[in-house]
Amino acid sequence: AISPQGTRLVWWVVVTPAGTQQWRYVYNRGDRWQGPICTNLSETRGGLSYIYVRFVNENRVALSGQLWVGAFPDGSAQATLTHFRLGDPIQGYHTLKSPDEKGFPKSGSDLWVNQESATVHAVVEGFGNDLCDNKVHYYTFNLREPWRELTPLQSFQGYFRARFTQLEKGDLFLVLGGATGSSRIDVLHMTKNRITDP
């Protein structure tokens, strides 16, 4: 990932000789690579992957991804949201709940950060019986808040993926794909003067 000012961020997961997992990252502000910075992953909450990040600023990163909860191959994929300061490991996670059959969503999809209010807007992929039954859930959290349980503010039935895009810090769009299992694309549009946090 590359920040608006050119900071580069690279991450990966390793399995240690002891069999535990670590999520590691390095970053470069333009002079040299720093790190790796290591976050130890729990034996029952590992495999941090399918990651999407947004730079809140040049020092803090919001992250959406997928953890594997339980001992592989048993257990299940579970979406997660977190944030961290460059140079520090991940300190905690928000716990995501959803109306899906499993009670939680499956994987991260995208993030958008309202820098004025330090609020992160996230869309994550839910569970469905098939592609036509899939759904996307929408969450928000403030970077100043403690780690807590989050429930979706809205769920979009019949969509497989979602992405945020913004035009030159102006109008904001949420692009939803895969409605009813087709190649259809739906776009939600929010003009700049109507962008608010829930």
Salt bridges, closest charged atoms under 4 A:
ASP100 OD1 - LYS135 NZ 3.36
ASP100 OD2 - HIS137 NE2 3.04
ASP110 OD2 - ARG54 NH2 3.39
GLU125 OE2 - LYS106 NZ 3.01
GLU125 OE1 - ARG161 NH1 2.42
GLU145 OE1 - ARG148 NH2 3.04
ASP171 OD2 - HIS189 NE2 2.80
ASP186 OD1 - ARG184 NE 2.97
ASP197 OD1 - HIS121 NE2 2.61
